[in-house]
Amino acid sequence: MNWVAIQTAAQETFGSSSSPTPSERAPTAAVASDSSSDEDNDVQGVVMAKNKKKRATKSITATQEKILNQLLHKWRANNSSAWKCLALTFVIWTTSVYLLVKYQNIPSTLLVAASIVRNFMILHDACHLSFFETNRQNVRLCKFIQYFSQFEWTTWQSTHNHHHRHLGDNSVIDTSLTVWFTEAEYAAMPLKFKIPFRIIRDPLVFFPVASAWVFFISRPLVQFGSRYVVPICLYFAFGSRVSLLYCLAGLLAGITGLALFHLQHQVNTPYRVSKERRSGVDAGLYGSTLLAIRWPFTLMTLGIEFHHIHHASVKVPGYHLAACHAEGEALNLFQGINRVGRWRAFVSMFHAVFAGSVKHSHADHHHYDENHPPPSFAAFWPYSAVGLYDQTPLKTM
């Protein structure tokens, strides 16, 4: 089952789309460099906004943007902090695997799953070349930690870069997002598409099946090593039960990761605008969420809950995201960001389509147009009938 093919085929049936360019599919050329350039612009959207020659609109002032840029630069990678983060990660992973080998039960499996999620967050930062201070260090880390993260690093780097370049641009298919069609498009689908889509996109089915596909089935030749080196070693060292429980932990980690990603961009009100109106600054700050996650779960998420910071600048590593957010809060930089508590997060897990027929905003994101309300997410019946969707009043910045 090819998720990209399903989405692309349906989009071709009900609307136009564009695919990643060859440069977006390939790993960034920056990996050939030994160190990250100090001239890299921290606010990812600034360069994009300049390239649009003032077509895009931003919801923050030039002064705020300058302060934000300085803040993001301040919290870039620090090798001392990076090594401390890796040391703690090593302790967490080895302890969880030890407990898995000793007890071979569900609690120890859950601990291993949490450690795999944390490993993936480090892989994620290293693929952005932001975990360590130099590109060479980041690439070496990618090549190593991919075996403990269930994902081959160059594949993740290429697909994830496309997501960062185009988040919020309604003219581009972002295959990493989890909501694609409107209720009107769903209603108009032929039954041969409609029935399978309703089954697959049911939240109780989608996240486990998508996790199995992404982390265990797709691209078997490319992904084999990163997926199965550790389970095979555990099999020969401790037997089949430990190996199978580790694979189950990988599946649970995948479900957790996909759920986090869903909640980072599929909570009302979404940032979806035309290419001409898209601003990288707004896509980062207002197209991404701040999730309310508390310790000890933050040991697993490694700061990714501060996703508005991550999309503002991929150069801020996970171990600095919380501190960067706290300082930005003190400077009143993050007024109006999408703060998602536990209840909103729970009901938003049921979002599967855009409500009605609206998929993107017609007005600038920071101007509310009563004649053209912004898009919102909705759930399938029967979840919608019992209120399992985010009913927060729609707004734009």
PyMOL commands that set and color helices and strands:
alter all, ss='L'
color gray80, all
select helices_A, chain A and resi 3-14+22-25+29-32+44-51+62-74+79-103+106-127+135-148+153-166+183-188+191-200+203-217+220-238+240-265+280-285+298-301+307-312+318-330+342-348+384-386
alter helices_A, ss='H'
color red, helices_A
select strands_A, chain A and resi 289-291+338-340+351-354+377-379
alter strands_A, ss='S'
color yellow, strands_A
deselect
rebuild
show_as cartoon
